[in-house]
Amino acid sequence: MTADAARPNDDTAQAPGDGALAESPFLLACRRRPVPHTPVWFMRQAGRSLPEYLRIREGVPMLESCTRPDMIVEITMQPVRRYAVDAAIFYSDIMVPLKAIGVDLDIKPGVGPVIADPVRSARDLDVLRPLAPDDVPYVTEAVRGLVGELGPTPLIGFAGAPFTLAAYLIEGGPSKNHERTKAVMYGEPELWASLMDRLADLTIAFLRLQVEAGASAVQLFDSWVGAVAAQDYRESVLPHTRRIFAEIERLGVPRIHFGVGTGELLGPMGEAGADVVGVDWRVPLDEAVSRVEPGKALQGNLDPAILFAPWETVEARARDVLARGRTAEGHIFNLGHGVLPSTDPDVLARLADLVHEASSTDRS
């Protein structure tokens, strides 16, 4: 079913808001309602591929940049000025709420998040206290500032999902095999459940304050969850993710769920409660439609590496994604993961224009 044929009487297909935001193609697509064109935005559109981002970040550590409202606003706005994107993504990092509650961590260039005292026992959970708005006043201030600047362009808030946060906390940093994480998940179920419960609470609080400050939608990133099997996801991850989306549902904004390498998990991920399921580049969108339960829009899923090929190849692949996306009840064009650091911004600008032009032609 195409977005144009979405069921107008579906309870989830309410108008996303008042005024100009109500006509946002991005929010309409999230709700599986008719759209004038396929909306587009890019994960990591605000960041390393932009020369203006590199200039403003020079000499400023990653986590510090995420605590300065003026910098957050500027970096979030940079791609909106460059590209014809239909949504902005809040500039932050999934480790921000952990840092805010006192976890001793740093983001090391070329490495990623590094935890000084990894979780090894129940005693190590004591640092994971609830997140209060006063812990992250810069988030509220930046979101409010962005809403004022963005006007009719929606702002997407985001957070890291419990599994991915747990993986960093247990491993102490990035990991290829997640052996320590899985050892806890398999062998210490009570410790695992306690850790995931606390991280779910943290995630709910972080998403809620972004929405209450004015974010129009949220995305939950589960970068490492593709490392688990479907059965393990259902038993050890899904209940916590489902609780997050159930709590956020009360706020009335669209919810997006995205993970990397999650082709075999698309079914249970669809059951977690999000309105939109993000699909990475490994699974064609028309195949993803058959794996995700009805009543969901899809987001994705051009391979970010395609952007380094000749434009003719980029265009052909983008048109293929659009064609396959028409089989979904709603489709938001995106990459199948984040923008790679050496991507040419001009190619992204050209791609955003192509998505609008090609999808508008399709609907004429």
C-alpha positions, 0 to 999 in steps of 0.5 A, a space after each residue: 500500500 502506498 502512502 497515498 492509499 493510507 487508511 484515513 480513518 486509522 486511529 494512528 493517522 491523526 493530524 500530527 499537530 496544528 498549523 504549518 507542522 500539521 502539513 509537514 510531509 515528514 510527520 504525515 508520512 510517519 502517520 501513514 497519511 497522504 504526502 505531496 512528496 516522499 519526505 527525506 532526512 539523513 541520519 548524521 546529516 548534522 556533523 562530520 561531513 560538513 566543513 562548517 561543522 568541522 570549523 565550529 567543532 575545532 578544539 571543542 570535545 564532542 561531549 562539551 559541544 553537546 552541552 552548549 545550547 548555541 552550538 547545538 542549535 547551530 550544528 542542528 541548523 547547518 544541514 537544514 540550510 544546505 539541504 532540502 530536508 523535511 526534518 532536522 535531527 537534534 544534535 547530541 550523542 547517545 551518551 549524553 544522558 549517561 554523562 549527565 547522571 555522573 557516569 565517568 565516560 569520554 568519547 575518544 576520537 577514532 575510538 568512540 565512547 569509553 567507560 572508566 568503570 564498566 558494569 561488572 556487578 549489581 553494585 556498579 548500577 548505583 551510578 545509574 540514578 534517574 535523569 532529572 531536567 536539571 541534569 540537562 538544562 542545555 537540552 531543553 534550552 536548545 530544543 526550544 531555540 531550535 523550534 523557534 528557528 525551524 518554523 514548519 520544519 519538524 525537529 526529531 529528538 533522539 536517544 540511545 536504546 537500552 541494549 546499545 547503552 548496556 553494551 557500552 557500559 558492560 564492555 567499557 567501549 566499542 566491541 566487535 563481538 559483545 562477549 561480555 554483554 552477552 555473558 551478562 544477558 545469558 548468564 546473569 538475567 537478574 543483573 541484566 534486567 536491572 540494568 535494562 530497566 534503569 536504562 529504559 527509565 533514563 531513555 524515557 526521561 531523555 526523550 520526554 524532556 525533548 518532546 516537552 520542550 518542543 520536539 515533533 518526533 523521536 527516534 530510538 537508536 539501537 546501534 548494536 542490537 543487530 548482534 543478538 538473535 531474534 529469540 534473545 531480542 524477544 526475551 531480553 530486549 523487546 520488553 524494555 524497548 516496548 516500555 519506552 515506546 508505550 511511555 512516549 506514546 502518551 506524548 502524542 508524537 511519532 516514534 521511530 525505531 532504528 537499528 543496524 544489521 537488524 534484518 532478522 529483527 525487523 519483525 520483533 522490532 516492529 512489535 516494539 510499538 514505534 510508528 516507523 521502523 527504520 531499515 538499514 541498507 541490507 534489506 530491500 524495503 519491499 522485503 522489509 514490508 513483509 517482515 514488519 507487521 501492518 500499521 507501520 511506516 518504513 524509513 530508509 534505506 540507501 547505502 551511505 557508500 553509494 554516495 561515493 559512486 558516480 551520480 548516475 549510480 546514486 540516482 538509479 539506486 535512489 529511484 529504486 529505494 523510492 519505488 520499493 518504498 511505495 509498497 509500504 504504508 508510509 515511507 520516509 527516505 533516508 540512508 541505511 545508516 549515518 552519513 559517512 564523514 568524507 561524503 560530499 555535501 553537494 551529493 547529499 543536496 542533490 539527492 534530497 532534491 532528487 527525492 522530492 522531484 522524483 516522488 512528486 512526479 510519481 504522484 502527479 
